[in-house]
Amino acid sequence: MAASDRPADVTVRGGTVVTAESVQVADVVVRGGRVMAVVAPGTIGVAGPTSMSIDAGGLLVFPGMIDAHVHFQEPGREEWEGFETGSAAAAAGGVTTVVDMPIDCDPPTVTAALVEAKGVAVERHSRVDVAVWGGLVPASLDDLEALAAAGVVGFKAFACPSGWEDFPAVDEATLAAGLAAGARLDLPVALHCELESLGHTAASEIAAVRWAAELAADAGARLHVVHVSAAGAVDEARWWPGVTVETCPHYLFLDESEAAGIGATAHCNPPIRDLDNQERLWDHLLNGAIDLMASDHSPCPPSLKVGASPWAGIDGVGLALPLLISDGRLHLTEIARLTTAAARLLRLPGKGFLAPGADADLVMIDPDSPWTIAPETTWSRHRQSPFTGRTVKARVVMTLVRGRPVFTSDDGPLAPGHGHLVRPHR
Ligand SMILES: [Zn+2]
């Protein structure tokens, strides 16, 4: 057994423990990589001594973020990103589980064998745990059952061209069949909701949500709308039972004019919209109408982030917790809910909560330690954050995955190879 695989025993002392339900000063006792107890400070004697003690006085202790939407592009396109650098950026931002999209890796994750290949790459190179979406494309309909058996969390599809020939959009028959399979296998279908005929407009997002939600209702399936930019798409989604929505920090903390000033590194689809839309998206967030926060981390080589039509994708994993906590508009419990909800939506065992029995995936955050986002603080492969230059107050001090430190603010990301492939409860 490698050292990093040994069960971790640790006590995180005196931090302000934040969950989706409460905020309380407590000691968190970890045994064998799992939370054994959350107890009043100083009562640790009840649980006995542990091998490592971390003083979290003055720090927030959150359950690690579950980022339902990253493109780490491995295997096959490691020159764009990969589990080593992607997981470094995740760990540095308090993200302890990512859910990897089936597109941008080469080949895309459309068969059970490719899920297994993903798992090998994760165990070798990742610091954080990884779950996997399977690809829903016209050619993968016969593979959905095997993908489910291999442990995907659900199926991801595009309502419009994805930009890759090996990952075409779904036509209506394919989406209906995929939703039916999702209903039968009790897995959600995640959809990029824009229609080619309407381009990258707000109306395009709204129309795509309506189109897919009707089909999902017919199938009795769960539909997850990824990376909502248009506030109106949230309004539309809320009409439909069984439809969940995610949004991303770049839609909440950048507006159209700022994005234009930043240029290619802020270019993404759907695009960052105007300030009025951003305010309405925040209203939805504050009203609890958005189910979860994800990064849609989707970087590319710098050579493709130039010119009149740069690659559409944001280098952004790991910024949600620092940005949301620094912003201060959302209550801490609500931040915990939004950053862990993916574990419940995708039924990831042991993930997304901080209570006895949970995996000890914890992030310690100093809420008042200003720092400036810069290439030196960005651990992704190409360090191209659109937030470069922005100062935030909340700083990740340490991230634990199953009780093991994977990042500290003093040492940066620690050695990779600790990540596991996580399969959902079936
Ligand atoms: Zn994406």
Boltz pocket constraint, residues with backbone or C-beta under 6 A from the ligand:
constraints:
  - pocket:
      binder: B
      contacts: [[A, 69], [A, 71], [A, 101], [A, 296], [A, 297], [A, 298]]
      max_distance: 6.0
